[in-house]
Amino acid sequence: MKLKFQSLAAALLLLSSASQAASVTQDVEIQATDPGSVAYLAFTVTTAGNFNIWGLGEETLGVLYNEDPMLHLFQNSVRLGNWQASDDDSGADINNNIHSDALIAQYLNKGNYFVAASESDFTVDAAISGNNAFSVYPADSPSKIRIKIDSDDGVAEIVPVPLPAAFWLFASALVGVISRRRQV
């Protein structure tokens, strides 16, 4: 009986550790107008490991998705000193055919990361500024990019992207102007 219990406990432990190394997926939208020509996805690595960060587009998912997605990876925040890697065209589909989807394959330590996604010719400076001048998708017909993060030995989870400080500063100024008008 004791041996059966130990075998069951060992099997459950093995199963739980194997299930942790999984993938997370999020669709993001981009458009030609700003804000909107660059999309961001924040994620936290809770167990370090080798990760694949995919930018999947039209060739894999169909016409509702971007024709040629590109990704930039940053650690901690979207700043030049935190840039880790970029990719435009080295993605492969399930049949290992190389095409224009993006793939960043990299070992990631525990910590917070950001993926900036847009379409091809997307520079690191555009990722930092949030404005990709080469984006061609109109606001009424945005393009989607599916960001997929997977690992055989690491664990990551998607976290909400916080609004930039400039937004809160603008919002508080707008509230001030509106309240000032009401007083006059």
N, C-alpha and C positions, 0 to 999 in steps of 0.2 A: 504494500500500500504506500509506504514512504517513498519507494523508488518511482511509482507511478506519479505521485504528487510532484517529486523533483523533476521528472521528465516533462510533466505538464507545465510547470513553472518555467523551465528552460525553454520550452517551445514558445510559450507566450512572450518571454523576454526577447527571443530571437525574432518573432513575428512583429513585435512592437518596434524594435529597432529597425527592421527592414521597412516598415511602413512609414517611418519618418522621412526617409530619403525619397521624396516624391516631387511632383512638379506643381507649380502655381502658374495660372494663366490669367491675363487681363487684356481686354480690348481697349485701345485708346483711339481717340479721333484727332485728326489734324485737318486744318483748312488754310487757305491762303491769307486770311486776315489775322491780325494780331489783336489780342492774344488768341492763340489757337494753332499757329503754324508749327509749334513744338509741343509735344505731349510728354508728361513726366510720369514715371512710376517709381514709387519709393518701396524699398523692401529691406528687411532685416535678415541677416544671416545669423542664425542662432547656433548652428553647428558648422564649423569651417569645412570646406571641401572643394572639389572640382565642380564647377558649375558651367552649364550651357545657358546662355541668355539669347533667345531667339527673337528676331523681328520678322514675323511671318506676314506675308502679303498675298498679292493676287495669284501668284503661281501656285501657292499651296492651298489658299482658301477661297479663291474666286474673285469676281469683279467688284464686289463691295469693299475690297481691301486694296491698300496702296500698291501701286505697280512696283515700286523699288524702295522698300523701307531701309532706313539707316539708323543705327544705334550708337550712342555714346554712354559710357559707364563712368560714374563718379562715386567716390567714397565720401561719406559724411554730408557733403553739400555740393551743389552745382557751382564749383569754382575751378579756375584753371589749375591751381595747385592740387586739386583733388581728382583730376582726370585719371582714369585707369586704362581704358581701352575704347576702341571704336571699330565698327565694321559696317560695310555696305553690301558686299556681294559674295560672301563665302558660305551662305546658308545651303543646306542640303535638305531635300524632301525625304519622305519615308523610304524612297527607293534609292537614296544616296545620289540623286542627280543634283549637281551643283547648279544653282540658279541665283536670281537676284534678291533672295531673302537674306537677312543679316544673321550672323551668328558670332557671339563673343564667347569663347571657351577659355575660362580662366579659373585659377584657384583663388577663392575668396576666404579671407579670415572672418571671424565674427565681427559684426558691426552693421552700420547703416549704409545703404547704397541707393543711388538714384540712376535710373535709365532715362535718358532723353531720347525721344523717338521723333523722326520726321522722315522726309523722303530724301532721295539721293542728292549729292552735292551739299550736304548738311554739315557745316563746320563745327568745331568745338566752340568757337566764339558765338555761333548762332545758338548752340545748346545753352550756353551761359546766359545770353541775352534773352532767349525765349522767342527770337524772331528769325525764322528761316525765310529769307528773301526768295528762295527758289521754290517755295510751296505754291502749287497751282490749283489746289482744290478750293472751290468757293464755299462760303459759310453755309449756303443752303444745300450743299452736297458734299459734306466732309468725307474724307477717306479714313478708313480704319487700319490700324496696325495691331496685330495680336502679339503681345509680348509674353513669351513663355520662358519660365526659369525652371530648369531641372538639374538634378544632381543624383549620382548614385551613392555618394557618401556624405553630402552636406544637407542642411535643412535651411530653408528660407521661407519667409512669410511676407505677404504684401501688406504695407501700411498706408494709411491715407496721406496724400501729399498736402502739407500745410500751405495755406495761402501766403504769398509773399508779404513782407512788411509794408511794401509800397501800397498794396491794396488797402490795408488797415489805415494807413496814414491818409490816403485819398478818401476813404469812407468817412473817417472822423471829420475831415475838412468839409466834406459835402454836408454832413449832418450840421456842422457849425454854420455853414452858409444858409441852409434852409431854416434853422432856428433863428438866425439873425434877421432874415427877411420877415419872419412872422412877427418879430418885435417891432419892426418899423411900420 
